[in-house]
Amino acid sequence: MNQLAIHNPATGALIAELPADDATSVAAKATLARAAQKPWAATPMAKRQACIERFKAGVLAELDELAATMTRETGKPIQMSRNELNGLIARIDFFIEEADDEQATETVFIDGSMTEQIEHTPLGVIANISAWNYPWFVGGNVFIPALLTGNAVLYKPSEYAAQTGLAIARLLHAAGVPEHAFITLIGGGDVGAALLAQKIDGLFFTGSHATGARIMEALGPRMVKVQLELGGKDPTYVCEDANPKTAAESLADGAMYNTGQSCCSVERIYVHESIHDDFVSAFVATVKTFKAGDPMSADTYIGAITRAPQLDVLEAQVADAKAKGARLLTGGKRLPGPGNWFEPTVFADVSHDMALMREESFGPIIGIQKVTGDAQAVELMNDTRYGLTAGIFTRDEARAKNLLDQVNAGTVYWNCCDRVSPRLPWSGHGDSGVGLTLSTYGIQAFTRPKAWHLRQP
């Protein structure tokens, strides 16, 4: 049997070896999920909702243990793991509350003997290839509304969060979700490829643009619904009327939270020239307060880099920025091992000639660029193939709305950043992906409308 080795990225130590799937087991599990889907869809909504309520209770009962598991396998600081699990609760509540209305049959027209209705039916079998950086958030955005709307789920957690994936399955099954209505697949890219080969009705993926493009190429000819949540190179512009210290403290957290390993981390900052120096000074001072250390320690802010190869990406961006004239203000190198560690890194005097300002970093590194005004800031914010989030710091709401209307992004922020709400859709432009999660639209994503034309005899 294949084995998947799980290593602690903070220490390099082997923490588990898990039985892994192969093409044969993936096909068998897909057959089981197909058989389980219709009985699960026939289960009354109230019973499906009760299962997810019990799942929520199970998460709360084991929150500290689940957080520790996530921290050991991803390197996420323990307090951030707890924050993720606590934040999941509000998302579950939102999905449970809204699922009834979003799957209710709508009567849209009645005229004499003719009635027109829209029924919202489950897609069927959902394949979910999830992410390691927020395994509960990212996974929960898919499998919770998918299950509530009567779909079966083939859930492949990232190989860097496989133990968390198994914990999710255990808690769902204990809560009453049938064993084959939610099935976990363990392994790396080969297991994901085997999953794509199955008869599925929807593929929901979170990860890199390169993998997303391969998925689209594989499933497009089969007309399978594909939703891709990909990367970002998220910009923020700090206007001359903003408080430089307040903006710096907010954006430093937005850039470095979860060790910068978030698709919506602030990755580019543009600051009006009149407050640039004050902003940079406050930003660097804030970053220097972020403690790196044992992720299991409650006061650790900077954890380990989950994937060792990302260290090479960060080193390359640092070298490129230096070679092209950027000014290194703090950090800039790996921290001593064992494990995968990188210093919080801040550059000024950057430009779009540098990979740091164009390619996704996914680590604790940021470039700050001086701009002369709004027009230049908007031009630079849009100079990217990504379009996930963007923000403006200014005292003027009308100005912020006007500028953000000009920026290509699925989510925009005024005087805040790196924020996600279950009530708002999460989507992107360009290489940031297609489709959406969250909000009522994120529930509808797991259904297909069926049109009924009903004439009385």
C-alpha positions in Angstrom: 0.0 0.0 0.0 1.2 3.5 -0.8 2.2 5.7 2.2 2.1 9.5 2.6 4.8 10.8 4.9 3.8 13.8 7.0 6.6 16.1 8.3 6.4 19.0 10.7 7.6 22.0 8.7 8.8 23.7 11.9 11.2 20.9 12.8 11.5 18.6 9.8 10.5 15.7 12.0 8.3 12.8 10.6 5.0 13.0 12.5 2.9 10.4 10.7 2.7 8.0 7.8 -0.7 7.6 6.3 -2.1 5.0 3.9 -2.4 6.7 0.6 -4.9 6.2 -2.3 -4.0 5.1 -5.8 -5.9 5.1 -9.0 -7.8 1.9 -8.1 -8.9 3.1 -4.7 -9.9 6.5 -6.1 -12.1 4.8 -8.7 -13.7 2.6 -6.1 -14.4 5.5 -3.8 -16.0 7.5 -6.6 -18.3 4.6 -7.3 -19.3 4.5 -3.6 -19.9 8.3 -3.6 -22.1 8.0 -6.7 -24.3 5.4 -5.0 -24.6 7.4 -1.8 -25.5 10.7 -3.4 -29.2 10.2 -4.3 -30.1 8.8 -0.8 -28.3 11.7 0.8 -30.1 14.2 -1.5 -33.4 12.5 -0.5 -32.7 13.1 3.1 -34.9 16.0 4.3 -33.0 19.3 4.6 -33.7 19.6 8.3 -31.9 16.3 8.9 -28.9 17.4 6.7 -28.8 20.7 8.7 -28.9 18.7 11.9 -25.9 16.7 10.8 -23.9 19.9 10.1 -25.0 21.3 13.5 -23.6 18.2 15.2 -20.4 18.6 13.1 -20.0 22.1 14.4 -20.5 20.9 18.0 -17.8 18.3 17.3 -15.4 20.9 16.1 -16.0 23.0 19.2 -15.5 20.1 21.5 -12.1 19.2 20.0 -11.0 22.7 19.0 -7.7 22.7 20.8 -6.7 19.2 19.6 -7.7 20.0 16.0 -5.7 23.3 16.2 -2.7 21.4 17.4 -2.9 18.9 14.5 -3.2 21.7 12.0 -0.2 23.5 13.5 2.0 20.4 13.6 1.4 19.6 9.9 1.3 23.1 8.4 3.5 25.2 10.7 0.7 27.7 11.3 1.1 29.5 14.7 -1.3 27.8 17.2 -3.2 31.0 17.9 -4.0 31.4 14.2 -5.1 27.8 14.0 -7.5 28.4 16.8 -8.7 31.6 15.1 -9.4 29.6 11.9 -11.5 27.1 13.8 -13.4 29.7 15.7 -14.0 31.6 12.5 -15.3 28.5 10.8 -18.2 28.4 13.3 -19.7 31.6 11.9 -19.4 30.2 8.4 -21.2 27.0 9.3 -24.0 29.0 11.0 -24.4 31.1 7.8 -24.6 28.1 5.5 -27.1 26.3 7.7 -29.3 29.4 8.0 -29.3 30.1 4.3 -29.4 26.6 2.8 -33.2 26.3 3.0 -33.9 29.4 1.1 -31.3 28.8 -1.5 -32.6 25.3 -2.3 -36.3 26.1 -2.1 -38.3 25.8 -5.3 -39.3 29.2 -6.7 -42.6 30.0 -8.3 -41.8 32.8 -10.8 -44.9 33.0 -12.9 -48.6 32.0 -12.6 -51.1 32.9 -15.3 -54.4 30.9 -15.4 -53.5 27.3 -15.9 -49.8 27.8 -16.4 -47.2 27.9 -13.6 -43.5 28.3 -14.0 -41.1 27.2 -11.3 -37.3 26.9 -10.7 -36.1 23.9 -8.8 -32.6 23.9 -7.4 -31.2 20.4 -7.6 -27.8 19.1 -6.4 -25.0 18.9 -8.9 -24.4 15.3 -7.8 -20.8 14.1 -6.9 -18.5 17.0 -6.1 -14.7 16.6 -6.2 -13.0 19.0 -3.9 -9.2 19.4 -4.1 -8.5 21.6 -1.2 -5.6 23.8 0.2 -3.2 23.5 3.1 -3.0 27.1 4.2 -6.5 27.3 5.6 -7.7 23.7 5.4 -10.8 24.3 7.6 -11.9 27.6 6.0 -11.1 26.6 2.4 -12.5 23.1 2.7 -15.5 24.2 4.6 -16.4 26.8 2.0 -17.0 23.8 -0.3 -18.0 20.7 1.5 -20.4 22.3 3.9 -22.7 23.9 1.3 -22.2 20.9 -1.0 -23.5 18.5 1.7 -26.3 20.8 2.8 -27.6 20.9 -0.8 -27.6 17.1 -1.2 -24.3 16.4 -3.0 -21.8 13.7 -2.2 -18.2 14.9 -1.8 -14.9 13.3 -2.7 -12.6 15.4 -0.6 -8.9 15.4 -1.3 -7.1 17.5 1.3 -3.7 18.9 0.5 -0.9 16.3 1.3 0.3 19.0 3.7 -2.9 19.0 5.7 -3.9 15.3 5.3 -4.4 14.7 9.0 -6.8 17.6 9.2 -8.7 16.1 6.2 -9.1 12.8 8.1 -10.3 14.7 11.2 -12.9 16.5 9.1 -14.2 13.2 7.7 -14.3 11.6 11.2 -16.3 14.5 12.6 -18.7 14.6 9.7 -19.4 10.8 9.9 -19.8 11.0 13.7 -22.3 13.8 13.1 -24.5 11.6 10.9 -23.2 12.3 7.4 -23.2 8.9 5.7 -19.7 7.3 5.3 -19.9 7.4 1.5 -21.5 10.8 1.1 -18.2 12.3 2.3 -15.1 10.4 1.3 -11.5 11.5 1.9 -8.8 10.8 -0.6 -5.2 10.8 0.7 -2.2 11.5 -1.4 -0.4 14.0 -3.7 -0.7 15.1 -7.3 -1.2 11.6 -8.6 -4.3 11.1 -6.5 -5.7 14.4 -7.7 -5.1 13.3 -11.3 -6.9 10.1 -10.6 -9.8 12.0 -9.1 -10.1 14.1 -12.3 -10.5 10.9 -14.3 -13.7 9.9 -12.5 -17.3 10.6 -13.4 -17.9 13.7 -11.4 -20.4 16.6 -11.6 -18.3 19.4 -10.3 -14.6 20.1 -9.5 -13.8 22.7 -6.9 -10.1 23.4 -6.5 -8.0 25.8 -4.5 -4.3 26.2 -5.3 -1.9 27.4 -7.9 -2.7 28.9 -11.3 -0.6 26.2 -13.0 -2.5 23.4 -11.5 -5.8 25.2 -12.1 -5.0 25.5 -15.8 -4.2 21.8 -16.0 -7.6 21.0 -14.4 -9.4 23.2 -16.8 -7.7 21.6 -19.7 -8.6 18.1 -18.5 -12.2 18.8 -17.6 -13.2 21.4 -20.1 -13.9 19.0 -23.0 -16.1 16.9 -20.6 -18.3 19.9 -19.7 -17.8 19.3 -16.0 -18.5 22.3 -13.8 -15.1 23.7 -12.8 -14.5 26.2 -10.1 -10.9 27.4 -9.5 -9.8 29.5 -6.5 -6.2 30.4 -7.5 -3.6 32.9 -6.4 -3.3 36.6 -5.9 -0.8 39.5 -5.9 -3.0 41.7 -3.8 -2.3 45.5 -3.8 -3.1 48.3 -1.4 -2.7 52.0 -2.0 -2.2 54.3 1.0 -3.3 57.9 0.1 -1.7 61.1 1.5 -4.7 61.7 3.8 -4.4 58.4 5.6 -2.8 58.0 9.0 0.5 56.4 8.1 1.0 54.6 11.5 -2.6 53.2 11.5 -2.3 52.0 7.9 1.1 50.5 8.5 0.0 48.5 11.4 -3.0 47.1 9.6 -1.1 46.3 6.4 1.9 44.7 8.2 -0.6 42.3 9.7 -2.3 41.9 6.3 1.1 41.0 4.7 2.5 38.8 7.4 -0.5 37.0 9.0 -0.2 33.2 8.6 3.4 33.9 7.7 2.2 35.5 4.5 0.8 32.2 3.2 -2.6 33.4 2.2 -4.0 34.0 -1.3 -5.4 37.3 0.0 -2.3 38.5 1.9 -1.2 42.0 1.0 1.6 41.5 -1.4 2.1 45.0 -2.9 1.9 48.3 -1.2 1.8 51.7 -2.9 2.2 54.8 -0.7 1.8 58.4 -1.7 5.1 60.2 -1.7 4.1 62.8 0.9 3.7 60.2 3.7 5.9 57.4 2.2 8.8 57.7 4.7 6.6 57.9 7.8 4.6 54.9 6.5 7.7 52.8 5.8 9.2 53.6 9.2 6.0 52.6 11.0 5.6 49.5 8.9 9.2 48.2 9.6 8.8 49.0 13.3 5.6 46.9 13.4 7.1 44.0 11.5 10.1 43.9 13.9 7.6 43.2 16.7 6.4 39.9 15.1 7.9 37.0 17.0 9.1 34.0 15.0 9.4 30.8 16.9 7.8 27.5 18.0 4.4 27.5 16.3 2.9 25.7 19.3 3.7 28.8 21.5 0.8 31.1 22.0 2.9 34.3 21.4 4.4 33.2 18.1 3.3 35.3 15.2 5.6 34.1 12.4 5.5 30.3 11.9 7.2 27.9 9.5 6.9 27.9 5.7 4.7 24.9 5.0 6.3 23.8 1.7 10.1 23.7 1.7 10.3 24.6 -2.1 8.8 28.0 -1.3 11.9 29.0 0.4 13.7 28.9 -3.0 11.0 31.2 -4.4 11.4 33.7 -1.6 15.2 33.7 -1.9 15.0 34.2 -5.6 12.6 37.2 -5.2 15.0 38.7 -2.6 18.0 38.3 -4.9 16.2 39.7 -7.9 15.0 42.7 -5.9 18.4 43.5 -4.6 20.0 43.1 -8.0 17.5 45.6 -9.5 18.1 48.3 -6.8 15.5 47.6 -4.1 16.4 48.7 -0.6 16.2 45.9 2.0 14.9 47.3 5.3 14.6 44.1 7.3 14.9 40.3 6.9 15.9 38.9 3.6 17.1 35.4 4.4 16.2 32.0 5.7 16.3 31.5 9.4 18.4 28.7 10.8 16.8 25.3 10.8 15.8 22.6 11.4 12.5 23.2 9.5 11.4 25.7 6.9 11.9 29.3 8.2 12.2 32.7 6.5 12.6 36.1 8.1 9.9 38.7 7.7 11.2 40.8 4.9 10.5 44.3 3.8 11.8 46.1 0.7 11.4 49.8 -0.3 12.4 51.4 -3.6 10.8 48.6 -5.5 9.5 48.6 -9.1 7.5 46.4 -11.4 10.7 45.2 -13.0 11.0 43.0 -10.0 9.5 39.5 -9.5 8.6 40.6 -5.9 6.0 43.0 -7.4 4.7 40.7 -10.1 4.8 37.1 -9.0 3.0 35.6 -6.1 5.3 35.4 -3.0 3.2 33.3 -0.6 5.5 34.1 2.3 6.5 36.8 4.8 7.9 39.3 2.2 6.6 42.6 0.9 7.6 45.5 -1.4 6.6 49.1 -0.8 6.6 51.5 -3.8 6.3 55.3 -3.7 3.7 56.8 -6.0 2.9 60.4 -7.0 -0.9 60.1 -6.8 -4.1 58.3 -7.6 -3.6 57.8 -11.3 -0.2 56.1 -10.9 -1.4 54.0 -8.0 -4.4 52.6 -10.0 -2.3 51.9 -13.0 0.2 49.9 -10.9 -2.5 48.1 -9.0 -3.9 46.9 -12.3 -0.5 46.0 -13.7 -1.0 42.3 -12.9 -2.4 39.1 -14.3 -4.2 38.5 -11.0 -7.3 40.1 -9.6 -8.3 38.7 -6.2 -8.3 41.6 -3.6 -7.3 45.2 -3.5 -7.5 48.0 -0.9 -7.4 51.8 -0.4 -6.5 53.6 2.8 -8.0 57.1 2.8 -10.3 59.2 5.0 -12.5 59.9 2.0 -15.1 57.2 1.3 -16.1 58.6 -2.1 -12.5 58.7 -3.2 -12.0 55.2 -2.1 -15.0 53.9 -4.0 -14.1 55.8 -7.1 -10.6 54.4 -7.1 -11.7 50.8 -6.2 -14.2 50.9 -9.0 -11.2 51.2 -11.4 -9.3 48.3 -9.9 -9.8 44.7 -11.3 -10.5 42.7 -8.2 -13.2 40.4 -6.9 -13.0 41.8 -3.4 -12.1 45.4 -2.4 -11.3 47.0 1.0 -11.6 50.5 2.3 -9.3 51.0 5.4 -8.9 47.3 6.0 -7.4 44.3 4.3 -7.1 40.5 4.4 -10.7 40.1 5.5 -13.2 37.4 4.4 -17.0 37.3 5.3 -19.3 34.4 4.8 -22.0 36.9 3.7 -19.9 38.2 0.7 -18.8 36.2 -2.4 -15.2 35.3 -2.8 -14.1 35.5 -6.4 -11.3 36.8 -8.6 -10.4 38.2 -12.0 -7.9 36.8 -14.5 -5.4 34.3 -13.1 -7.1 34.4 -9.7 -9.6 31.9 -10.9 -13.2 31.3 -12.0 -16.4 30.8 -10.0 -16.9 31.8 -6.4 -17.4 30.5 -2.8 -19.2 32.0 0.2 -22.4 34.2 0.3 -25.7 32.8 -1.0 -24.2 32.6 -4.4 -21.6 30.2 -3.0 -24.5 27.9 -1.9 -26.2 28.1 -5.3 -22.8 27.0 -6.9 -23.6 23.5 -5.7 -27.0 23.3 -7.4 -28.3 23.5 -10.9 -31.6 25.1 -11.8 -34.3 23.0 -13.3 -37.1 24.8 -15.2 -40.6 23.5 -14.7 -43.5 24.4 -17.1 -46.7 23.2 -15.4 -50.0 23.5 -17.2 -53.2 22.4 -15.4 -55.4 20.1 -17.5 
